[in-house]
Amino acid sequence: MARSPLPSANWHYPTQVRFGIGRIAELADCCTELGIQRPLVVTDSGLARLSMINRIVTSLCDTGMAAALYSGVRGNPIGQNVFDGVDAFRDGGHDGVIAVGGGSAMDAGKVIAMYQGQSKPLFDLAVHAEGDAGIDASTIVPIIAVPTTAGTGSETGRGGLITEEATSTKRIFAHPLMMAGIVIEDPILCTGLPSDLTAWTGIDALAHCFEALCAPGAHPMADGIAIEGMRLVKEFLPKAVADGEDLEARGYMLAAASMGSTAFQKGLGAIHSLSHTIGSLYDTHHGLTNAVYFPYVMDYNRAAIEQKMERLSAYLGLKTPGYTGVLDWVLETRSFYEIPHTVAEMDIDDSDIDRIAEMSAADPTAPTNPITLDVDGARRIFLASLEGRLG
C-alpha cells in the first residue's frame, strides 16, 4: 500500500480539529456529536455553484438530517448577508451552522450562529473599545467549520468580521462560543483553488503568524505557534501554488492557516488595521491587501521588532540574518507571486487619505501594533505604500 502524503490526525487545540485526506466524510458524524439535526450550510455564491457544496448538502440529507443551504455571502461580508442568513436559519428551523469556504463564509457563518438568537441590533454587538458588547451566549448555536482555503484561519478563531454598510467599516464580533465546536481540515476541498488565490490566502496566513509574533506582550505559546506556522508557509506555499493537487502541501497550508488564527489571539497589528480599512472602502481581497502592506508595516515597526527578526530569520533558515533577511524574504515572496508593490497598482489613490488614516487608527487591531499606530502613523504607512517607499 502506498503511503499517504499527509497524516490523518485529530487535534484538540484550540478546538477539535479533524485533519487529513477524506475527513469531510465525517461531517454527519460531527453534526451528531454536537447535537445538530437541522444544519444550515453557509457558503459564498461562488462556491455554491460547485458540485462540492451540493454533495455536502445531499450527504447530510441522505443521513436523515434536514440540511439546507444559504449562499448569500459576498467576498467581504456585509450586515445584509448576516440578516439574510438569519432569516434562512429561522425560516428553516435550523439548530446549527456548518460554515464552508474561505474566511468570508466562515466569518458570516459564525456571526449568523451568534446573531440568530439575539435581541439587540447587530452592530451594537460588535467589539468596541469600551468592552463587553452584550452578546447573549445562551442562544449561540453549535458551529462546524470546513475551510476550503488556507489563509484566514477563521475556522479556529472565535470571531467574525462583517462590514457595516452605513459607515463602510469592518466590525469584529467575538465570543468564545463562536469558536467552531469541530473543524474539518480536508485538503481535497482546496484543490480547486486557483494559483493566485492560493498565493494571496497563503500570504494572509503568513501575515497572521507574523503579526502575532510581533505583537507586544508575553505569550510564548502564541510565539511558538506563529514561527512554526511561518515555516510551514515558507516550505509548502510554493508547492501548493505550483501544483494545486499536491495534497501534502494543501494540508500543511491548512494547518498553517489555523496556526495563524490561533496565534493571533495574542494580537495583530497595522497590516490588518490598514487592510481592514482598504477592504471595507474598496472591496479588495483581504489576503492580497495584507501582502501589499506587509513590508511597509515592517518598516514602520522596525525598531520594535528587530530582536524578534533575529530569532525568526534563524528559525526559517534565511540566507541573510535579522530584520534585513526577513524583509528580503517577504519582498522576494511578494515578487514571486506577482503581488503589487504599491496600493496605487490596486487603483487606490490618496483622495480618501484622511478617512483611511482615521479608520485604520481606530481599527480593533491597532492597539497591539508593536509601535503606537495613531492617525499620523497610519497616514505615513499609507503614503509609503502608495509611493513604494521603504527605509
C-alpha positions in Angstrom: 0.0 0.0 0.0 1.3 3.4 -1.0 2.0 5.8 1.9 -0.4 8.7 2.2 1.3 12.0 1.5 -0.4 13.5 4.6 -1.0 12.0 8.0 -4.5 11.8 9.4 -4.8 13.3 12.9 -7.2 14.6 15.5 -6.2 17.8 17.4 -7.9 19.4 20.3 -6.4 22.8 20.3 -7.8 25.4 20.2 -10.8 23.3 19.4 -11.5 19.8 18.0 -9.8 19.5 14.5 -10.2 16.5 12.2 -7.2 16.8 9.9 -6.5 14.7 6.9 -7.4 13.5 3.4 -11.1 12.4 3.1 -12.2 13.7 6.5 -15.1 15.5 5.0 -16.9 12.1 5.0 -17.2 12.5 8.8 -19.4 15.6 8.5 -22.6 13.9 9.5 -20.9 12.3 12.5 -19.7 15.7 13.6 -23.2 17.1 13.5 -24.4 14.2 15.6 -21.6 14.8 18.1 -22.6 18.5 18.5 -26.4 17.7 18.6 -27.1 19.3 15.3 -30.1 17.7 13.4 -31.1 20.6 11.1 -27.9 22.2 9.9 -27.8 25.3 7.8 -24.8 25.2 5.4 -23.4 28.7 4.9 -21.2 29.4 2.0 -20.5 32.1 -0.6 -22.2 32.4 -4.0 -19.1 31.3 -5.9 -18.6 28.1 -4.0 -22.4 27.4 -4.2 -22.0 26.8 -7.9 -19.5 24.0 -7.4 -20.7 20.4 -7.1 -18.7 20.1 -3.8 -21.4 22.1 -2.0 -24.3 20.1 -3.4 -22.6 16.9 -2.4 -22.1 18.1 1.1 -25.8 19.1 1.5 -27.0 15.9 -0.2 -24.8 13.7 2.0 -26.3 15.3 5.1 -29.9 14.9 3.8 -29.2 11.3 3.0 -28.5 10.6 6.7 -31.9 12.0 7.6 -30.8 15.5 8.6 -32.9 18.5 7.5 -30.0 20.3 5.9 -30.4 23.4 3.8 -28.1 25.9 2.0 -27.6 29.6 2.4 -25.1 31.0 -0.1 -25.7 34.8 0.0 -22.3 35.7 1.4 -20.0 38.1 -0.6 -16.3 38.3 -0.6 -16.2 40.9 2.1 -19.4 40.0 4.0 -21.8 42.8 4.9 -24.5 43.2 7.5 -27.2 42.3 5.0 -25.6 38.9 4.4 -26.0 38.2 8.1 -29.6 39.4 8.2 -30.5 37.2 5.2 -28.7 34.3 6.7 -30.6 34.7 10.0 -33.8 34.7 8.0 -32.9 31.5 6.3 -31.9 30.0 9.7 -35.1 30.9 11.4 -37.3 30.0 8.4 -35.8 26.5 8.3 -35.9 25.9 12.0 -32.3 25.1 12.0 -30.3 24.2 15.1 -26.7 24.6 14.0 -24.4 26.1 11.3 -21.9 24.5 9.0 -19.6 27.2 7.5 -17.9 26.0 4.3 -15.5 28.1 2.4 -12.9 30.8 3.0 -12.9 33.5 5.6 -15.9 35.3 4.3 -18.2 32.2 4.6 -16.8 31.2 8.0 -17.0 34.7 9.4 -20.6 35.1 8.2 -21.5 31.6 9.4 -20.2 32.2 12.9 -22.0 35.6 13.2 -25.2 34.0 11.9 -24.9 31.3 14.5 -24.5 34.0 17.2 -27.0 36.6 15.9 -30.0 34.4 15.2 -30.9 34.4 18.9 -30.0 38.0 19.8 -32.4 40.8 20.6 -30.1 43.8 20.1 -29.2 45.4 16.8 -26.4 43.6 15.0 -23.7 46.2 15.1 -24.4 47.0 18.8 -22.9 43.6 19.4 -19.6 44.3 17.7 -16.3 44.6 19.6 -15.8 48.1 21.0 -13.0 49.7 22.9 -15.3 50.2 25.9 -15.6 46.4 26.4 -18.4 43.9 26.6 -20.9 44.2 23.7 -23.6 42.3 25.5 -23.9 39.1 23.4 -26.4 36.7 24.9 -24.3 33.5 25.0 -27.2 31.2 25.8 -28.6 31.5 22.3 -25.5 30.8 20.3 -25.9 27.5 18.3 -23.2 24.9 17.5 -20.8 25.6 14.6 -18.8 23.3 12.4 -16.2 24.9 10.2 -14.9 23.4 6.9 -12.2 25.6 5.3 -11.7 25.4 1.5 -8.9 27.9 1.5 -5.7 28.2 3.6 -5.5 31.8 4.7 -7.7 33.4 7.2 -7.7 30.6 9.7 -11.2 31.7 10.7 -12.1 28.0 11.4 -10.0 28.2 14.6 -11.0 31.7 15.6 -13.7 32.9 17.9 -14.7 36.0 15.9 -16.1 37.2 12.6 -15.5 40.3 10.5 -18.6 42.0 9.0 -18.7 45.3 7.1 -21.2 47.8 8.5 -22.7 49.3 5.3 -23.7 52.7 6.9 -20.1 53.5 7.8 -18.2 51.3 5.3 -16.3 49.9 8.4 -15.4 46.4 9.2 -16.7 45.4 12.6 -15.4 42.4 14.6 -17.8 40.2 16.5 -16.2 37.9 19.1 -17.3 35.4 21.7 -15.8 32.1 23.0 -18.9 30.2 21.8 -18.4 31.5 18.3 -15.4 29.1 18.1 -16.4 26.2 15.9 -17.0 23.1 18.0 -15.4 20.9 15.3 -13.2 21.8 12.4 -12.7 19.5 9.4 -9.5 20.2 7.5 -9.6 18.1 4.3 -7.0 19.2 1.7 -9.1 17.7 -1.1 -11.5 20.6 -0.7 -8.8 23.1 -1.5 -7.6 21.5 -4.8 -9.8 23.6 -7.0 -8.5 27.0 -5.7 -6.7 28.9 -8.4 -3.0 29.6 -8.0 -3.4 33.3 -7.5 -5.9 32.9 -4.7 -3.8 30.1 -3.2 -0.9 32.6 -3.0 -3.0 35.5 -1.7 -4.6 33.4 1.0 -1.3 31.8 1.9 0.3 35.2 2.5 -2.7 36.1 4.6 -1.8 33.1 6.9 1.8 34.3 6.9 0.7 37.8 7.9 -1.4 36.4 10.8 1.6 34.5 12.1 4.0 37.4 11.6 1.8 40.0 13.4 1.1 37.6 16.2 4.8 37.1 16.8 5.4 40.9 16.7 2.5 41.8 18.9 3.8 43.1 22.3 3.3 41.2 25.5 4.4 37.8 26.9 2.8 34.8 25.2 5.4 32.2 24.5 2.8 29.6 23.3 1.5 32.0 20.6 5.0 32.9 19.6 6.0 29.3 19.1 2.9 28.5 17.1 3.5 31.6 15.0 7.0 30.8 14.0 6.3 27.2 13.1 3.3 28.5 11.0 5.6 30.7 9.1 8.0 27.8 8.5 5.1 25.8 7.0 4.1 28.6 4.7 7.8 29.0 3.6 8.0 25.3 2.8 4.6 24.5 1.4 3.0 27.6 -0.2 5.3 27.4 -3.3 4.3 23.7 -3.7 0.6 24.4 -3.3 0.8 27.2 -5.9 2.9 25.1 -8.3 0.6 22.1 -8.1 -2.9 22.6 -6.7 -3.3 18.8 -6.5 -0.4 18.4 -4.0 -2.4 17.2 -1.0 0.6 17.3 1.4 1.2 21.0 0.6 -2.6 21.8 0.7 -2.9 20.0 4.0 0.1 21.7 5.7 -1.1 25.1 4.4 -4.5 24.4 6.1 -2.5 23.7 9.3 -0.5 27.0 8.9 -3.7 29.0 8.5 -5.2 27.5 11.6 -2.0 28.2 13.5 -2.1 31.8 12.4 -5.6 32.4 13.8 -4.6 30.5 17.0 -1.5 32.7 17.4 -3.2 36.0 16.8 -5.3 35.6 19.9 -2.2 37.4 21.2 -2.8 40.3 18.8 -2.5 41.6 15.3 -1.2 45.0 14.0 -1.0 47.6 11.3 -1.0 45.2 8.4 -4.5 44.3 9.3 -5.5 47.8 10.5 -4.8 49.2 7.0 -6.0 46.1 5.2 -9.4 46.1 7.0 -9.9 49.8 6.1 -8.9 49.3 2.4 -11.0 46.2 2.1 -14.1 47.9 3.5 -13.7 51.0 1.3 -12.5 49.4 -1.9 -13.7 45.8 -1.6 -10.2 44.4 -2.1 -9.2 40.8 -1.4 -8.0 40.7 2.2 -5.0 38.4 1.6 -3.8 40.4 -1.3 -4.2 43.6 0.6 -2.2 42.2 3.5 0.5 41.1 1.1 0.8 44.7 -0.3 1.1 46.3 3.1 3.4 43.7 4.7 6.8 45.4 4.1 5.6 48.9 4.8 4.4 47.9 8.2 7.6 46.1 8.8 9.5 49.3 8.0 7.2 51.3 10.4 7.7 48.8 13.2 11.4 48.1 12.6 12.8 49.5 15.9 10.4 47.3 18.0 10.8 44.0 16.1 14.5 43.7 15.2 15.3 41.4 18.0 12.4 39.0 17.1 13.6 39.1 13.5 17.0 37.7 14.6 15.3 34.7 16.0 12.8 34.3 13.2 15.4 34.5 10.4 17.4 31.8 12.2 14.4 29.5 12.6 13.4 30.0 8.9 17.0 29.4 7.8 17.2 32.6 5.8 20.4 33.3 3.9 20.6 36.8 5.4 20.2 37.1 9.2 18.0 39.5 11.1 15.5 42.1 10.0 17.1 42.6 6.6 16.9 38.9 5.9 13.2 38.7 6.8 12.3 41.8 4.8 14.2 40.4 1.8 12.3 37.2 2.1 9.0 39.0 2.3 9.8 41.1 -0.8 11.0 38.1 -2.7 7.9 36.2 -1.8 5.7 39.0 -3.0 7.6 39.3 -6.2 7.5 35.6 -6.9 3.7 35.6 -6.6 3.4 38.8 -8.6 1.9 40.8 -5.7 1.6 44.5 -6.5 4.3 46.5 -4.8 2.1 49.5 -4.2 -1.6 50.2 -3.4 -1.5 52.5 -6.5 -1.3 49.3 -8.6 -4.7 48.3 -7.0 -6.2 51.5 -8.4 -6.2 53.3 -5.0 -5.0 56.9 -4.7 -4.8 59.5 -1.9 -8.2 61.1 -2.4 -9.5 59.5 0.8 -6.3 59.5 2.8 -7.8 61.3 5.9 -10.5 58.7 6.2 -8.2 55.8 5.6 -5.8 57.1 8.3 -8.6 57.7 10.8 -10.3 54.3 10.2 -7.0 52.4 10.4 -6.0 54.0 13.7 -9.4 53.2 15.1 -9.4 49.5 14.0 -9.5 47.0 16.8 -6.2 45.5 15.6 -4.3 48.8 16.0 -3.7 48.7 19.8 -1.5 45.6 19.5 0.8 47.0 16.8 4.4 47.0 18.2 4.7 50.7 17.8 1.7 53.0 18.5 -0.5 53.3 15.4 -2.1 56.7 15.6 -3.7 58.7 12.7 -0.3 60.1 11.8 1.4 56.7 11.8 -1.4 55.2 9.6 -1.1 58.1 7.2 2.7 57.5 7.0 2.3 53.8 6.2 -0.4 54.5 3.6 1.7 57.1 1.8 4.7 54.8 1.8 2.6 52.0 0.3 1.2 54.5 -2.3 4.7 55.6 -3.3 6.5 52.2 -2.9 8.9 53.8 -0.4 10.8 51.6 2.1 13.5 52.8 4.5 
